[in-house]
Amino acid sequence: MEWEKLLSTERGVRFCPEDPVSDRGDYDTIICSTLFRRLQDKAQVFPLEEDDYVRTRLTHSLEVSAIGKRLGEAVFCRLKKAGKDPWFAHHEEKEFSDVLLCAGLIHDIGNPPFGHFGEYAVREWFGAHLGELTLEGQKVTELLSEWQIQDLCHFEGNAQSLRLLSKTPYLGRMQGFNLTCGVLASIIKYPVSSEELTKHNPRGYKKIGYNWAERRLFERISGKTGMNGCRHPLSYLLEAADDIAYRTSDLEDAMVKKVLNLAQIVEGLKSYEEAMEGGQAAVRECRNQLENLYREELEHRDRKPELTAIQRWNQQMQERMIREAADGFVRHYDRLMEGRLEGDLFEDTVSGHIIAAIAGLSEKQIYTSSLKIKTELFGRRVIDSLLSQFMPAAVKYDTAEEQTFIERRTMDIISGFYKSMYHAEAEGKSREERLYLRILMVTDYISGMTDNYAKRLYMELFG
């Protein structure tokens, strides 16, 4: 792979001279979009959160964007200094880091309401109910291809991001945000389809990166950037920025929610340290840093010494993680450019151990807390009920099969935004493909909802 192609500024759809959106940069297009603004009411960790201190998908995405840009700046300088590639001597750092700035903003834009639990709820619904849907006396599962069925049963926020960014109406144009191929390629963490995931997956990807509906777009992006089906090198930096942002912020937010305290964090680090086979000293040093910061805050008689200590520690850890991720990119540069790197940039680093320790603590204390689970189970009920209400009506929509009065009224609720997206995409397509796109229309509609809108619609429909 080569940077001249990897950072391709060609548009994901195509350049349209008569389209005013084409003259805008990716950053402006993203920031001014409705989809981006909706992230302010989508859960990062705690759904339906009323405390405005706790992070949402929007604030998380802004943090990932900022960290991603810093990673890009650090890597560019290291590679230029090392003379790794002549491209860096003849280009500006901004060309490199701005791709990560934009990718960080949109990497979660396809996530449904209620966080990752929402993804599980969508997959669960299709696994349980897709076989029950019929059209003109025929089972929907007999009309859809295996690839299309697997798309639905493997619903994934990353694939949904690519779909929404390329297909949603934007300022009246049916070409999505029409972002550059370099930016779109950077958010594709899993360059694999559901068909490949289930039949031929030598790299062991656990999730899909694109749907059957976006297969041509993926091929265009892959071709224009020279990825050739591999992960884009910048996707590793975006992944690192995401890990840095949410692993540290989850601890802080959990403390604010009183799900976790400083003693539990220290004990979690200590337990991980004791279970390690090597490198205990470095992890112990980080744990000691946290305890020292807490003692400092006690001496200053800070009103919230535990929270302030973890905030300061998070900043120090983030600096270390940014530095070690950048070093990892340079160290693995050849394998990255050949599409051969497996794993992430934190392999065999102190940061990798700290992230693993926090991950274990989060799984044990944060993600399984009753406070979080109660709202997630409610969210699952919301998504399950909405899909059950809208999907049977959507199957019959825009067909010769007669709809009931309730089904017609149900379809009236769906935003014209998503209906126009369906009609533009379905024009000239076969009966089977139109069916698949109608199912995606409802999936787009429900996954595009904010937490509170989904809750409010559920209460209005079902009381």
C-alpha positions in Angstrom: 0.0 0.0 0.0 1.1 3.6 -0.6 0.0 6.8 1.0 -0.7 8.6 -2.3 -3.6 6.2 -2.7 -4.4 5.5 0.9 -5.2 9.1 1.5 -7.3 9.4 -1.6 -9.4 12.6 -1.8 -11.8 11.1 -4.3 -15.3 10.9 -3.0 -16.9 7.7 -1.8 -19.9 8.1 -4.2 -18.5 10.4 -6.9 -17.7 14.0 -7.4 -20.7 16.0 -8.4 -19.8 19.4 -9.8 -23.3 20.7 -9.5 -23.6 19.6 -5.8 -22.8 22.3 -3.2 -21.8 19.6 -0.8 -18.9 18.6 -3.0 -17.1 21.9 -2.3 -17.2 21.4 1.5 -14.5 19.6 3.4 -15.2 16.4 5.2 -14.9 18.0 8.6 -17.5 20.7 7.8 -19.9 18.2 6.3 -19.7 16.0 9.4 -20.0 18.7 12.0 -23.0 20.3 10.3 -24.9 17.1 9.9 -28.1 15.9 11.8 -26.6 12.4 12.2 -23.6 13.8 14.1 -25.8 16.0 16.3 -27.9 13.0 17.3 -24.9 11.4 19.0 -25.5 13.8 21.9 -28.4 11.6 23.0 -26.9 8.2 22.4 -25.3 6.2 25.2 -21.6 5.7 25.5 -21.8 3.4 28.6 -24.8 4.5 30.6 -28.1 4.7 28.5 -30.8 7.3 29.3 -28.3 9.2 31.5 -29.6 12.4 33.0 -26.2 13.5 34.5 -24.7 15.8 31.9 -21.2 15.0 33.3 -21.3 11.5 31.9 -20.1 11.0 28.4 -22.4 10.4 25.4 -21.5 9.1 22.0 -21.0 12.7 20.9 -18.5 13.7 23.6 -16.7 10.3 23.2 -16.4 10.9 19.4 -15.0 14.3 20.0 -12.4 12.8 22.3 -11.5 10.1 19.8 -11.2 12.7 17.1 -8.8 14.8 19.2 -6.7 11.8 20.3 -6.7 10.5 16.7 -5.3 13.8 15.4 -2.6 13.8 18.0 -1.7 10.3 17.0 -1.5 11.3 13.4 0.7 14.2 14.2 3.1 12.1 16.3 3.3 9.3 13.7 3.9 11.7 10.8 6.8 13.3 12.6 8.3 10.0 13.6 8.0 8.5 10.1 9.3 11.7 8.4 12.3 11.8 10.8 13.1 8.1 10.3 12.9 8.5 6.5 10.6 5.5 6.3 8.8 6.7 3.2 9.6 9.5 0.7 5.9 10.5 0.8 6.4 12.1 4.2 9.1 14.4 3.0 6.9 16.0 0.3 3.6 16.3 2.1 2.1 18.3 5.0 1.3 16.7 8.3 -2.2 18.0 8.1 -3.0 15.7 5.1 -2.3 12.8 7.3 -3.7 13.8 10.7 -6.9 15.4 9.4 -8.1 12.1 8.1 -8.0 10.8 11.7 -9.6 14.0 12.9 -12.7 13.3 10.7 -12.7 9.5 11.1 -12.9 9.9 14.9 -16.0 12.0 14.6 -17.9 9.4 12.6 -16.6 6.1 13.8 -19.7 5.5 16.0 -22.3 7.3 13.8 -24.0 4.0 12.9 -24.5 2.8 16.5 -28.1 2.2 17.5 -29.7 3.6 20.7 -28.7 2.1 24.1 -25.0 1.5 23.2 -23.6 -1.9 22.3 -26.5 -3.6 24.0 -28.7 -2.1 21.2 -26.6 -3.9 18.6 -27.2 -7.2 20.4 -30.9 -6.4 20.6 -31.1 -5.9 16.8 -29.2 -9.1 16.1 -31.3 -11.0 18.6 -34.6 -9.8 17.0 -33.5 -10.9 13.5 -32.3 -14.3 14.8 -35.6 -14.9 16.5 -38.2 -13.3 14.1 -36.8 -13.0 10.6 -38.1 -16.5 9.7 -41.6 -15.5 10.8 -42.0 -12.7 8.3 -43.9 -13.4 5.0 -44.5 -11.6 1.8 -47.4 -12.7 -0.5 -47.5 -16.1 1.2 -43.7 -16.7 0.9 -41.2 -16.7 3.8 -38.9 -13.7 3.7 -36.0 -16.0 4.4 -36.7 -17.8 1.1 -36.7 -14.6 -0.8 -33.5 -13.1 0.6 -30.0 -14.4 -0.3 -27.9 -16.0 2.5 -25.6 -12.9 2.4 -28.5 -10.6 3.0 -29.9 -12.8 5.8 -26.5 -12.8 7.5 -26.2 -9.0 7.2 -29.3 -8.7 9.4 -28.3 -11.4 11.9 -24.8 -9.9 12.2 -26.0 -6.3 12.5 -23.0 -4.1 13.4 -22.5 -0.5 14.1 -19.4 -0.2 12.0 -21.2 -1.5 8.9 -24.1 0.7 9.7 -21.8 3.7 9.8 -20.6 3.1 6.3 -24.2 2.6 5.1 -25.6 5.8 6.7 -22.6 7.9 5.6 -23.1 6.8 2.0 -26.8 6.5 1.6 -28.7 9.0 3.8 -30.2 12.1 2.2 -28.0 15.1 2.8 -29.2 18.6 1.8 -31.6 17.0 -0.6 -29.0 14.8 -2.4 -29.2 11.0 -2.3 -25.5 10.4 -2.0 -24.9 10.5 1.8 -22.1 12.7 3.1 -20.0 11.8 0.1 -16.9 11.8 2.2 -13.4 11.1 0.7 -12.3 7.5 0.2 -9.4 8.0 2.6 -11.7 8.9 5.5 -14.2 6.2 4.8 -11.5 3.6 4.5 -10.1 4.6 7.9 -13.3 3.7 9.7 -13.6 0.2 8.3 -12.2 -1.8 11.2 -13.4 -5.1 9.7 -12.9 -5.3 5.9 -15.1 -8.3 5.7 -18.7 -9.1 4.7 -21.1 -11.3 6.6 -20.8 -13.9 3.8 -17.0 -14.0 4.3 -17.3 -13.9 8.1 -19.4 -17.1 8.1 -17.7 -18.9 5.2 -14.1 -17.7 4.7 -12.5 -15.6 7.5 -8.8 -16.5 7.7 -8.0 -13.4 9.8 -10.6 -14.3 12.4 -12.6 -11.1 12.2 -15.5 -11.2 14.8 -17.7 -8.5 13.1 -18.7 -7.3 9.7 -17.5 -4.1 8.1 -20.1 -3.6 5.3 -23.5 -5.0 4.1 -24.4 -6.5 0.8 -26.1 -3.2 0.0 -22.7 -1.4 0.3 -20.6 -4.0 -1.4 -20.0 -1.8 -4.5 -19.0 1.1 -2.3 -16.6 -1.1 -0.4 -15.0 -2.3 -3.6 -14.7 1.4 -4.8 -13.1 2.5 -1.5 -10.8 -0.5 -1.5 -9.7 0.1 -5.1 -9.3 3.8 -4.8 -7.2 3.6 -1.6 -5.2 0.5 -2.7 -6.3 -1.4 0.5 -7.2 -4.4 -1.7 -9.4 -5.9 1.0 -6.9 -5.3 3.9 -7.3 -2.9 6.8 -6.3 0.7 6.1 -3.2 1.5 8.2 -4.9 4.5 9.7 -7.7 2.3 11.0 -5.2 1.0 13.5 -4.5 4.5 14.8 -8.3 5.1 15.0 -8.7 1.9 16.9 -5.9 3.0 19.3 -7.6 6.4 19.8 -10.9 4.7 20.5 -9.3 2.4 23.1 -7.4 5.3 24.8 -10.6 7.4 25.0 -13.1 5.0 26.3 -10.9 2.8 28.5 -9.9 5.9 30.6 -13.2 7.7 30.4 -15.2 4.7 31.5 -13.3 4.7 34.8 -14.1 8.3 35.4 -17.8 8.1 34.4 -18.2 5.0 36.6 -16.8 6.9 39.6 -19.2 9.8 38.9 -22.1 7.2 38.8 -20.8 5.6 42.1 -20.4 2.3 40.3 -16.7 2.2 41.1 -14.4 3.8 43.6 -10.7 4.4 43.7 -9.9 1.5 46.0 -11.6 -0.9 43.5 -9.5 0.6 40.7 -6.3 0.2 42.6 -7.2 -3.4 43.6 -8.1 -4.2 40.0 -4.7 -3.0 38.8 -3.0 -4.9 41.6 -4.9 -8.1 40.8 -3.9 -7.9 37.1 -0.3 -7.1 38.1 -0.1 -10.2 40.3 -1.5 -12.4 37.5 1.1 -11.2 35.0 4.0 -13.5 33.9 6.3 -10.5 33.3 6.3 -6.7 33.3 4.9 -6.3 36.7 7.2 -3.5 37.6 5.9 -1.2 34.9 2.2 -1.8 35.8 3.1 -1.4 39.5 4.7 2.0 38.6 1.4 3.1 37.0 -0.6 1.9 40.0 1.8 3.8 42.4 1.3 6.9 40.3 -2.4 6.8 40.9 -2.0 6.2 44.7 0.5 9.1 44.8 -1.9 11.4 43.0 -4.6 10.5 45.5 -2.3 11.4 48.4 -1.5 14.7 46.8 -5.2 15.5 46.4 -5.8 14.6 50.1 -3.1 17.0 51.1 -4.7 19.7 49.0 -8.0 18.9 50.7 -9.7 18.6 47.4 -13.5 18.2 47.7 -13.4 15.1 45.5 -9.9 13.7 45.9 -10.7 10.3 44.4 -12.3 11.7 41.2 -9.6 14.4 40.8 -6.9 11.8 41.2 -8.4 9.5 38.6 -8.8 12.5 36.2 -5.1 13.4 36.6 -4.0 9.8 36.2 -6.1 9.3 33.1 -4.4 12.3 31.5 -1.0 10.8 32.3 -2.0 7.4 31.0 -3.4 8.9 27.8 -0.1 10.7 27.2 1.7 7.4 27.6 -0.7 5.5 25.4 -0.5 8.1 22.6 3.3 7.9 22.7 3.4 4.1 22.8 0.7 3.7 20.1 2.7 6.1 17.8 5.9 4.1 18.5 4.0 0.9 17.7 2.9 2.2 14.4 6.5 3.0 13.4 7.7 -0.3 14.8 5.2 -2.3 12.8 5.2 0.0 9.7 6.3 -2.5 7.1 3.7 -5.1 8.2 1.0 -2.3 8.3 1.8 -1.3 4.8 1.7 -4.8 3.6 -1.6 -5.5 5.3 -0.1 -8.2 7.5 -0.4 -6.8 11.0 -2.6 -8.8 13.3 -3.5 -7.5 16.7 -3.2 -3.9 17.6 -0.6 -1.2 18.2 -0.4 -1.8 22.0 1.1 -5.3 21.8 4.0 -5.8 24.3 3.6 -2.3 25.7 2.9 -1.0 29.2 -0.1 0.8 27.8 -1.4 -2.6 26.5 -1.2 -4.0 30.0 -3.0 -1.0 31.5 -5.7 -1.2 28.9 -6.1 -4.9 29.6 -6.3 -4.3 33.3 -8.9 -1.6 32.9 -10.9 -3.9 30.5 -11.0 -6.6 33.0 -12.1 -4.3 35.8 -14.7 -2.8 33.5 -16.2 -6.2 32.6 -16.3 -7.1 36.2 -17.5 -3.9 37.9 -18.9 -1.4 35.3 -20.6 -3.3 32.5 -22.3 -5.8 34.9 -23.5 -3.1 37.3 -27.3 -3.3 38.1 -27.6 0.4 37.3 -26.4 -0.2 33.7 -28.1 -3.5 33.2 -31.5 -2.2 34.2 -31.5 0.5 31.5 -30.0 -1.8 28.9 -32.8 -4.4 29.5 -35.3 -1.6 29.1 -33.6 -0.6 25.9 -33.7 -4.2 24.6 -37.4 -4.2 25.2 -37.8 -0.9 23.4 -35.9 -2.1 20.3 -37.6 -5.5 20.3 -41.0 -3.9 20.4 -40.3 -1.3 17.7 -38.9 -3.9 15.3 -41.9 -6.1 15.9 -44.2 -3.2 15.2 -42.6 -1.8 12.1 -41.0 -4.7 10.3 -44.1 -6.7 9.3 -45.6 -3.5 7.9 -42.4 -2.6 6.0 -42.3 -6.0 4.3 -45.6 -5.3 2.6 -44.8 -1.6 2.0 -44.4 -0.6 -1.7 -45.8 -4.0 -2.9 -49.0 -5.3 -4.5 -49.9 -7.1 -1.2 -52.6 -5.3 0.6 -51.7 -3.8 3.9 -54.1 -3.7 6.9 -55.2 -0.3 8.3 -52.8 -0.7 11.2 -49.9 -1.5 8.9 -50.6 1.6 6.8 -50.7 3.8 9.9 -47.6 2.2 11.2 -45.7 3.1 8.0 -47.0 6.6 8.3 -44.9 7.0 11.4 -41.6 6.2 9.7 -39.8 9.4 8.8 -39.9 10.5 5.1 -36.1 10.8 5.5 -35.8 7.0 5.5 -38.5 6.4 3.0 -36.8 8.7 0.5 -33.6 6.8 1.2 -35.3 3.5 0.4 -37.1 4.7 -2.8 -33.8 6.2 -4.2 -32.0 3.0 -3.5 -34.7 0.6 -4.6 -35.5 2.2 -8.0 -35.1 -0.4 -10.8 -34.2 -3.2 -8.4 -35.6 -6.7 -8.3 -38.5 -7.7 -6.0 -36.1 -9.6 -3.7 -33.6 -6.7 -3.4 -36.4 -4.2 -2.8 -37.6 -6.4 0.1 -34.1 -6.5 1.6 -33.9 -2.7 1.3 -37.3 -2.3 3.0 -36.0 -4.3 5.9 -32.9 -2.1 6.0 -35.2 1.0 5.9 -36.7 0.0 9.3 -33.3 -1.0 10.6 -31.9 2.4 9.6 -34.9 4.2 11.1 -34.7 2.4 14.5 -30.9 2.3 14.7 -30.8 6.0 13.9 -33.0 6.9 16.9 -31.5 8.6 19.9 -32.0 6.9 23.3 -34.7 9.3 24.4 -36.6 9.4 21.1 -36.7 5.6 21.1 -38.0 5.6 24.7 -40.6 8.3 23.9 -41.9 6.5 20.8 -42.1 3.2 22.7 -44.1 4.9 25.5 -46.4 6.5 22.9 -47.1 3.3 21.1 -47.2 0.8 23.9 -47.8 2.9 27.1 
